[in-house]
Amino acid sequence: MKAENISQGGSRLLWIKSSYSSEEGGECVEVAACPHAIHVRDSKDTARPGLAVGPDVWVTFVGYAVDQTG
């Protein structure tokens, strides 16, 4: 994983990029957590607006994703 500190909306977010991402393109995301939200953005276009979801929604999503791959 690769981490990068970026200010967004007046607060610092520690963006974590998957080790599966490469500079050659592909479909990958970065995530950053703060106390009240999980932020998600496109790792290929970090200037593009991302989205934010509550921690409970993130836990549900990750649980579903793990069930689908496992």
Backbone as CSV, one residue per row, in Angstrom:
resi,resn,N_x,N_y,N_z,CA_x,CA_y,CA_z,C_x,C_y,C_z
1,MET,0.828,-1.173,0.000,0.000,0.000,0.000,0.871,1.233,0.000
2,LYS,0.342,2.302,-0.563,1.024,3.586,-0.590,0.116,4.592,0.108
3,ALA,0.682,5.377,1.001,-0.108,6.369,1.735,0.354,7.772,1.367
4,GLU,-0.582,8.710,1.357,-0.283,10.087,0.997,-1.172,11.006,1.837
5,ASN,-0.580,11.996,2.488,-1.349,12.986,3.239,-1.791,14.091,2.304
6,ILE,-3.082,14.364,2.265,-3.633,15.408,1.417,-4.667,16.188,2.229
7,SER,-4.665,17.508,2.081,-5.708,18.309,2.708,-6.939,18.286,1.813
8,GLN,-8.089,18.131,2.430,-9.345,18.169,1.692,-10.388,18.791,2.597
9,GLY,-10.969,19.871,2.132,-12.006,20.521,2.908,-11.513,21.012,4.261
10,GLY,-10.253,21.440,4.346,-9.708,21.980,5.580,-9.144,20.950,6.532
11,SER,-9.303,19.662,6.254,-8.746,18.649,7.142,-7.776,17.770,6.365
12,ARG,-6.844,17.159,7.083,-5.862,16.282,6.457,-6.413,14.867,6.398
13,LEU,-6.288,14.254,5.251,-6.691,12.871,5.076,-5.465,12.065,4.688
14,LEU,-5.333,10.890,5.249,-4.257,9.983,4.890,-4.823,9.007,3.864
15,TRP,-4.537,9.263,2.586,-5.039,8.426,1.505,-4.166,7.189,1.384
16,ILE,-4.789,6.037,1.305,-4.070,4.768,1.187,-4.440,4.141,-0.154
17,LYS,-3.409,3.920,-0.949,-3.576,3.352,-2.282,-3.222,1.870,-2.250
18,SER,-4.021,1.067,-2.867,-3.803,-0.374,-2.899,-2.473,-0.721,-3.547
19,SER,-1.821,-1.751,-3.041,-0.584,-2.230,-3.651,-0.857,-2.858,-5.016
20,TYR,-2.113,-3.116,-5.330,-2.477,-3.649,-6.638,-2.536,-2.554,-7.696
21,SER,-2.501,-1.293,-7.287,-2.507,-0.192,-8.236,-1.148,-0.083,-8.894
22,SER,-1.151,0.375,-10.119,0.115,0.618,-10.812,0.005,1.926,-11.569
23,GLU,1.104,2.415,-12.039,1.115,3.644,-12.824,0.655,3.383,-14.259
24,GLU,0.383,2.144,-14.601,-0.003,1.774,-15.955,-1.508,1.849,-16.183
25,GLY,-2.254,2.343,-15.238,-3.699,2.433,-15.394,-4.401,1.356,-14.597
26,GLY,-5.521,0.936,-15.095,-6.305,-0.053,-14.375,-7.378,0.622,-13.543
27,GLU,-8.140,-0.169,-12.854,-9.234,0.356,-12.054,-8.899,0.180,-10.582
28,CYS,-8.565,1.263,-9.922,-8.212,1.165,-8.515,-8.677,2.402,-7.766
29,VAL,-8.851,2.242,-6.495,-9.308,3.338,-5.649,-8.338,3.551,-4.496
30,GLU,-8.471,4.706,-3.882,-7.768,5.018,-2.649,-8.823,5.305,-1.596
31,VAL,-8.500,5.027,-0.354,-9.419,5.311,0.739,-8.702,6.113,1.822
32,ALA,-9.473,6.899,2.543,-8.967,7.659,3.681,-10.062,7.680,4.736
33,ALA,-9.678,7.467,5.975,-10.659,7.432,7.062,-10.507,8.655,7.952
34,CYS,-11.617,9.176,8.393,-11.648,10.196,9.434,-12.707,9.724,10.436
35,PRO,-12.869,10.402,11.559,-13.767,9.875,12.594,-15.211,9.608,12.151
36,HIS,-15.706,10.382,11.189,-17.122,10.254,10.843,-17.386,9.760,9.433
37,ALA,-16.338,9.461,8.667,-16.559,9.041,7.284,-15.354,8.294,6.731
38,ILE,-15.631,7.491,5.728,-14.596,6.857,4.923,-14.694,7.513,3.554
39,HIS,-13.593,8.071,3.091,-13.546,8.747,1.799,-12.957,7.787,0.770
40,VAL,-13.515,7.816,-0.438,-13.069,6.947,-1.520,-12.880,7.821,-2.757
41,ARG,-11.754,7.592,-3.483,-11.527,8.352,-4.708,-10.820,7.477,-5.740
42,ASP,-10.850,7.928,-6.972,-10.191,7.268,-8.093,-8.695,7.537,-7.992
43,SER,-7.881,6.489,-7.947,-6.441,6.681,-7.807,-5.797,7.242,-9.067
44,LYS,-6.484,7.158,-10.201,-5.932,7.677,-11.451,-6.233,9.152,-11.637
45,ASP,-7.232,9.666,-10.937,-7.639,11.063,-11.094,-7.983,11.626,-9.721
46,THR,-6.955,11.899,-8.929,-7.168,12.310,-7.539,-7.766,13.709,-7.410
47,ALA,-7.763,14.491,-8.485,-8.385,15.814,-8.437,-9.906,15.725,-8.602
48,ARG,-10.364,14.617,-9.126,-11.794,14.410,-9.328,-12.466,14.188,-7.973
49,PRO,-13.662,14.735,-7.778,-14.343,14.525,-6.499,-14.590,13.043,-6.228
50,GLY,-14.425,12.655,-4.977,-14.696,11.282,-4.569,-16.025,11.206,-3.860
51,LEU,-16.156,10.227,-3.011,-17.369,10.120,-2.211,-16.993,9.778,-0.781
52,ALA,-17.917,10.001,0.110,-17.707,9.696,1.527,-18.929,8.945,2.038
53,VAL,-18.664,7.915,2.833,-19.739,7.133,3.435,-19.469,6.998,4.926
54,GLY,-20.495,6.746,5.677,-20.344,6.541,7.110,-19.633,5.229,7.407
55,PRO,-19.005,5.134,8.577,-18.297,3.904,8.939,-19.173,2.666,8.897
56,ASP,-20.438,2.771,9.278,-21.332,1.610,9.260,-21.592,1.128,7.836
57,VAL,-21.729,2.060,6.916,-21.916,1.703,5.508,-20.653,1.045,4.965
58,TRP,-19.479,1.565,5.325,-18.208,0.999,4.861,-18.040,-0.446,5.352
59,VAL,-18.352,-0.681,6.623,-18.239,-2.030,7.182,-19.159,-2.992,6.426
60,THR,-20.360,-2.562,6.117,-21.292,-3.393,5.359,-20.746,-3.685,3.968
61,PHE,-20.237,-2.667,3.298,-19.674,-2.849,1.956,-18.499,-3.815,1.965
62,VAL,-17.552,-3.619,2.890,-16.376,-4.486,2.948,-16.793,-5.926,3.269
63,GLY,-17.734,-6.094,4.172,-18.222,-7.442,4.480,-18.821,-8.111,3.259
64,TYR,-19.589,-7.362,2.485,-20.175,-7.898,1.260,-19.076,-8.245,0.252
65,ALA,-18.122,-7.349,0.070,-17.030,-7.587,-0.891,-16.223,-8.830,-0.527
66,VAL,-15.957,-9.007,0.748,-15.208,-10.183,1.195,-16.010,-11.449,0.936
67,ASP,-17.304,-11.422,1.205,-18.148,-12.582,0.955,-18.159,-12.957,-0.523
68,GLN,-18.100,-11.972,-1.407,-18.154,-12.223,-2.844,-16.851,-12.794,-3.395
69,THR,-15.737,-12.525,-2.704,-14.436,-13.003,-3.200,-13.999,-14.287,-2.514
70,GLY,-14.607,-14.598,-1.400,-14.105,-15.702,-0.605,-14.809,-16.960,-0.724
